[in-house]
Amino acid sequence: MAKTTTKQTVAITPNELERFLQKPSSSFTKKDIIDYIVANNVEMLNFRYVGSDGRLKTLNFVINSMDYLDAILTTGERVDGSSLFSFIEASSSDLYVVPRYNTAFLDPFEMVPTLNILCSFYDNEGEPLKSSPEYILHKAHNEFKKTTGYTFKALGELEYYIYDSKDHNDSFLAEDQRGYHESVPFTKFEHIRTEAMRMIAACGGQIKYGHSEVGNFADDFYYYEQQEIEFLPCEAEFAAEQLHIAKWILRTLCDQYGLSISFAPKITVGKAGSGLHIHMMLEKDGKNMMTTKDKLSDDAKKLIAGILDLSDAVTAFGNTIPISYLRLVPHQEAPTNICWGDRNRSVLVRVPLGWAGKLNMVKDANPQDKTPATKSANSKQTVEIRSGDGSADLCLYIASLIVAAQHGLTMPNALDVAEKLYVNVNIFKEENKALLASLKALPASCYESAERLEQKRKFFEKNGIFPQGLIDSTINQLKSYNDKDLSERLYGNTNAIAELVAKYINIK
């Protein structure tokens, strides 16, 4: 079968810049950006970048001359770093934001033709800002490539709740906590999800699929519905970028429709929380290296071992607020203990189905199609960590997973660690309580997470990936919540829990 050409791929891409320029975004140059702006009468240019609060920031430019446009795209602009990052002092706060041409996309919300470009941060010496999360992720991935010979690919499963007045949504309600893959009319906000998916794809996002999720319920005032958009595997830096853009699009779209949205890990006690599951994959020379002869490869198992070994400290970047730990409890679609398994949703790291079995499924489903069955030369196998949530600093979280994966690939006893921590049962069932008790638990609070990071900080600081000051500030921030015994203190106090949830409903 002939391989799809770049020209064919560009012809059907939803990214307007790629179609116009007839090239993938990874090849965009300054000249390409200028050519598109001139040919399409683009009037405005936005620089976009992410601050320490995890939200997309904006700097607007009116394109008033060719010289000015060229200067913006060549030199970037100054911004106040102390207003973006808590670790930057006001006495020396100026930073440069410099555009990355391969991130350019047409703004889906502006009536006036407007181009958006994501930026990187640079200090007064013109060097990358060492504590910038996007640069830490870039450093982690470069070190990983150099040390292991692999490219680290990742994809996020972005879960969120949309909610609206209960009066507007009182018919054809799905059964409580039974919203998984429901269709209209039993799901109320599919139109928001599909519109957002089209916008995300037009902005360059590589989407796998979207669907309604398990969580749906109503209280005295609101109807809540959980949704998910899952992406395709891509290089780690882009995996974080498209999640940032997706969150921005979903929030903006819901605001325009007069709806509320939350990526918070917990909406209420007793109902499914929202996670941020991250799938990981090792690639070399364009080939997925997670399997050998349709079985999980040794290096995939080593990656898992490294993730498990540092997983308690990784929560410092993936579970950053007190209500994160109200989600990490038994029977709530979230992990509690450090272990892994095949197709097992009670474990921390799950190995999902990877199309490694029989090849005749499509032939069985379509007996009228006489086309010979073929097998893809490239495996789809990934492994998934299920602990993270919407409070995660996306760049730092994925960077910490890369550090952990590299740790596993270079750890002498990695395969032994993987073998000892493999489970093939639901660890939350009564008959498996002895097994559950034998497994190390994930942290139960921000304070505990900080303690685990403090114990294992050397792995993250190795090779200068995570600056010492950033580790210090992360530990201090987590400890400042003073939530070490929060679950015990809140037990049975529904009003206090509701107040805590409301405090963090719009986090990141």
PyMOL commands that set and color helices and strands:
alter all, ss='L'
color gray80, all
select helices_A, chain A and resi 6-12+16-21+25-27+30-39+66-75+81-83+90-92+101-103+133-148+166-168+190-202+236-257+298-318+324-327+361-365+394-410+414-420+430-438+446-464+468-480+486-490+494-503
alter helices_A, ss='H'
color red, helices_A
select strands_A, chain A and resi 44-50+56-62+77-80+94-99+105-106+114-122+151-165+207-218+222-231+234-235+260-262+276-284+287-288+291-292+295-296+340-342+349-351+383-385
alter strands_A, ss='S'
color yellow, strands_A
deselect
rebuild
show_as cartoon
